[in-house]
Amino acid sequence: MNEQADKTLPAVLVVDDNEQNLELLLAYLEDVECRTLAATDGPTALEIVRTTPPDLILLDIMMPRMSGFEVCRRIKTDPATAEIPIIMVTALNELGDIERAINAGTDDFLSKPVNKWELTTRVRTLLRLKDVTDKLERTLAYLSEIESQIHSERQS
């Protein structure tokens, strides 16, 4: 699927400065029911997140201009985008890098070279979790609204 696909499908933003890696990840996602968005650097990714919030982000760590750590930190510290799940995709596997990514707020990791089955399984799982979380938030907002109405009626 692509950005022009059915808007009811969940959107996955793939961020990687390496064109071959980006194309590979997008190709792997063709087996997942989703729309895909792409960015080749951090500032572009943040602009897409601001204008068209995705349901999940696959984020490379090592990029010019702005690292994946910084992109992740900015997304996770903004209340409007903090709930978007992020999977960091990296060739880094040092404990310090993993700790740094966790501190930035990532939800999961994938090591390069990426295994297609592992990627699609994790993406599907996090998209299902995001869908359930979104439904729960809408239900809680609805219940809160009903509670307010009942409270208002009792006041009158």
C-alpha positions as CSV (number, residue, x, y, z in Angstrom):
1,M,0.0,0.0,0.0
2,N,1.1,3.6,-0.3
3,E,0.1,7.1,0.9
4,Q,-2.7,7.2,-1.6
5,A,-4.3,4.0,-0.2
6,D,-7.4,3.7,1.9
7,K,-7.3,6.4,4.6
8,T,-9.0,4.0,7.1
9,L,-5.9,1.8,7.1
10,P,-3.2,2.5,9.7
11,A,-0.3,4.6,8.5
12,V,3.4,3.6,9.0
13,L,6.1,6.2,8.6
14,V,9.4,4.8,7.6
15,V,12.4,7.1,8.2
16,D,15.9,6.2,6.8
17,D,18.5,8.3,5.0
18,N,19.7,5.3,3.0
19,E,17.5,4.9,-0.1
20,Q,18.1,1.2,-0.4
21,N,17.1,0.5,3.3
22,L,14.1,2.7,2.9
23,E,12.9,0.9,-0.2
24,L,13.5,-2.5,1.4
25,L,11.5,-1.6,4.5
26,L,8.7,-0.2,2.3
27,A,8.7,-3.4,0.3
28,Y,8.5,-5.5,3.5
29,L,5.5,-3.5,4.6
30,E,3.6,-4.5,1.5
31,D,2.6,-7.7,3.4
32,V,1.0,-5.6,6.2
33,E,-2.4,-4.0,5.8
34,C,-1.2,-0.3,6.1
35,R,-0.5,2.9,4.3
36,T,3.1,3.9,4.1
37,L,4.8,7.3,4.4
38,A,8.5,7.9,3.9
39,A,11.1,10.4,5.1
40,T,14.9,10.5,4.5
41,D,15.8,12.7,7.4
42,G,14.7,13.7,10.9
43,P,13.3,17.2,10.2
44,T,11.1,15.8,7.4
45,A,9.9,13.0,9.6
46,L,9.0,15.5,12.4
47,E,7.0,17.6,9.8
48,I,5.1,14.5,8.6
49,V,4.4,13.5,12.2
50,R,3.1,17.1,12.8
51,T,0.9,17.3,9.7
52,T,-0.2,13.6,9.2
53,P,0.4,11.7,12.4
54,P,1.1,8.1,11.6
55,D,0.0,5.1,13.7
56,L,3.6,3.7,13.9
57,I,7.1,4.9,13.1
58,L,10.1,2.8,11.9
59,L,13.0,5.0,12.7
60,D,16.7,4.7,11.6
61,I,19.1,5.9,14.3
62,M,22.1,7.0,12.3
63,M,21.0,9.9,10.1
64,P,22.6,13.2,9.1
65,R,21.1,16.5,10.3
66,M,19.2,14.9,13.2
67,S,19.7,11.5,14.8
68,G,16.9,9.0,15.3
69,F,17.5,9.4,19.1
70,E,16.6,13.1,18.8
71,V,13.6,12.5,16.5
72,C,12.3,9.9,19.0
73,R,12.9,12.2,22.0
74,R,11.0,15.1,20.3
75,I,8.1,12.9,19.3
76,K,7.8,11.2,22.8
77,T,8.1,14.5,24.7
78,D,5.2,16.2,22.7
79,P,1.9,15.3,24.3
80,A,0.2,15.3,20.9
81,T,2.5,12.6,19.5
82,A,3.8,10.8,22.6
83,E,1.5,7.8,22.1
84,I,2.8,7.0,18.6
85,P,4.7,3.7,18.8
86,I,8.3,3.9,17.5
87,I,10.5,1.0,16.4
88,M,14.1,2.0,16.1
89,V,15.9,0.2,13.3
90,T,19.6,0.2,13.8
91,A,22.9,-1.4,13.0
92,L,24.0,-0.3,16.5
93,N,23.9,-3.1,19.1
94,E,26.1,-1.7,21.9
95,L,24.4,-1.7,25.3
96,G,25.0,2.1,25.5
97,D,23.1,2.7,22.3
98,I,20.2,0.6,23.4
99,E,20.1,2.4,26.7
100,R,20.2,5.7,24.9
101,A,17.3,4.7,22.6
102,I,15.2,3.6,25.6
103,N,15.9,6.9,27.3
104,A,14.8,8.7,24.1
105,G,11.4,6.8,24.4
106,T,11.5,4.0,21.8
107,D,9.0,1.3,22.1
108,D,11.0,-1.5,20.3
109,F,14.1,-2.3,18.3
110,L,15.0,-4.1,15.2
111,S,18.6,-4.8,14.2
112,K,20.0,-4.5,10.7
113,P,20.0,-6.4,8.6
114,V,16.2,-6.5,9.2
115,N,14.4,-9.9,9.1
116,K,11.2,-9.5,7.1
117,W,9.2,-11.9,9.3
118,E,10.3,-10.1,12.5
119,L,9.6,-6.7,11.1
120,T,6.1,-7.6,9.9
121,T,5.2,-9.4,13.1
122,R,6.3,-6.4,15.3
123,V,4.6,-3.9,13.1
124,R,1.3,-5.8,13.1
125,T,1.5,-6.3,16.9
126,L,2.2,-2.6,17.6
127,L,-0.5,-1.5,15.2
128,R,-3.1,-3.7,16.9
129,L,-2.0,-2.4,20.3
130,K,-2.3,1.2,19.0
131,D,-5.8,0.5,17.7
132,V,-6.9,-0.9,21.0
133,T,-5.4,2.0,22.9
134,D,-7.1,4.5,20.6
135,K,-10.5,2.7,21.1
136,L,-10.0,2.8,24.8
137,E,-9.2,6.5,24.8
138,R,-12.3,7.2,22.7
139,T,-14.4,5.1,25.1
140,L,-13.1,6.9,28.2
141,A,-13.7,10.3,26.6
142,Y,-17.3,9.2,25.8
143,L,-17.9,7.9,29.3
144,S,-16.5,11.2,30.7
145,E,-18.8,13.2,28.5
146,I,-21.8,11.1,29.7
147,E,-20.7,11.5,33.3
148,S,-20.6,15.3,32.8
149,Q,-24.0,15.4,31.3
150,I,-25.5,13.4,34.2
151,H,-23.7,15.6,36.7
152,S,-25.1,18.7,34.8
153,E,-28.7,17.3,34.8
154,R,-28.5,16.6,38.6
155,Q,-27.3,20.2,39.2
156,S,-30.4,21.6,37.4
